[in-house]
Amino acid sequence: MSAVLAENPSPLLEMNAISKTFNGLRVLKNVALKVYAGEVHALMGENGAGKSTLMKILSGAYQADAGGEILIGGQTLAAFDPLTAKAQGIAVIYQELSLCPNLSVAENIYLGRELRRGWSIDRKAMEAGCVDVLARLGADFKPSTKVSVLSIAERQLVEIARALHAKAKILVMDEPTTPLSSRETDRLFALIKQLRDQGLAIIYISHRMAEIYELSDRVSVLRDGEYVGMLQRDGLSADALVKMMVGRDLSGFYKKEHAPYDPGAVVMRVRDMADGKRVKPCSFDLHAGEVLGIAGLVGAGRTELARLIFAADPRTSGTLEVVGKTVTELRNPTDAIRAGVVYLTEDRKAQGLFLDMSVRDNINVCACVPDARAGVLDRARGAQRALKAIRSLSIRVASGKVNVGALSGGNQQKVLLARLLEVKPHVLILDEPTRGVDIGSKSEIYRIINELAKAGVGIVVISSELPEIIGTCDRVLIMREGQLVAEVGGASGHEISQERIIDLATGGEQVSAPGPDGG
């Protein structure tokens, strides 16, 4: 707990009896929230629990139903709109940053509050006016720098600088680490702690448990639009949080109930796969019914290797064998899919889903051509297929006609999985399968992985979350600097543990590299 929080017995923000109804559906039900100056207050809950709706009410973007109240510094505000929220020192940094890339850093910081000299915008004065706030944040770019040339982490700094420059007292951060590397995340955490100690109230939204443990002074949990309760820092535990969020305990969260795989039943052989740049020649075997993890630091080449196997990127060397047959034509993803290999990309929005198309059409993308009769799509068959997938994968959607872009992250991920499974693959490669996904959807995805392994599908899981790798995988290959350098689990004789994986990924422990057969 920060010293500032300890000195503030009265909350800076109070939200009492907040409800919100959309088209007759009540999505928030008498929610309460108290946030103090000088604290990081985590707000947790599954996707659809009401977190975003509550924060949009706080920002003035939505109007709450009658009967609720919002107090800032003990004063009740009669009306609450975006201008009122800004005037009261409330700033929201959304996952999708709201900067203008064609403008300079200073112009973005002053956006809507521009300084003028006569009829002209005084850019020099604005640049001078934001030097102090950028220095306070440790930014190493200039106020005159165009936002378009900045990294994602630097753009986040601009968003934070804009909030601080506008005298923000309450800062809401929604999944801020999703696009960041581990080093950038560490820098952001240090900055958040610094701002907290300077007296800001920070509301932090994240699905990542490790971040909650690292940062939060208190945690409030929403479930199905209702306030469930609050935990102090010294009472935080994975079991307590998960039970509050999903209404059940953590036992059985990771599903590893499939039978041990047959070491002789090789479903995919990868030999000397390389791209001449990031990925050096890599070889391994995947067995039917096996869940094989690939772990390593960001930049180790895990995604690049997966894309080479799927023929999404050109390779300089390498052969692929699936269920005993060499894939002679491997020029593009279509060839890989025909051979029975499918790949779930780490970026479902940019590279996986068609966000402006329906759930039904997204599920049927790979299966619609075989359905066609005389060049005409069999829409009735497609509708039946989508309905079956929605039910079997527990996709929360009112109808298959709903645009997939309107779904939560977890449900979008399950739609993408449903599409891949319609191919009836022998091999499923999952790249960060639960990134940006809530606890409940994670549990569902682990269940699906377990069921597919039971059915004999060979599964490769690439994940930066080591508990996920350890909890779901039978065997783990460790990748470092573009090479597969070690193996744990399986027949290796080495236990799958977080400490061992980190040691191997960073070069701290030397273990002989895995052979092509995984031994």
Order of alpha helices (4+ residues) and beta strands (2+ residues): alpha-beta-beta-beta-alpha-beta-beta-alpha-beta-alpha-beta-beta-alpha-alpha-alpha-beta-alpha-beta-alpha-beta-beta-alpha-beta-beta-beta-alpha-beta-beta-alpha-beta-alpha-alpha-alpha-alpha-beta-alpha-beta-alpha-beta-beta-alpha
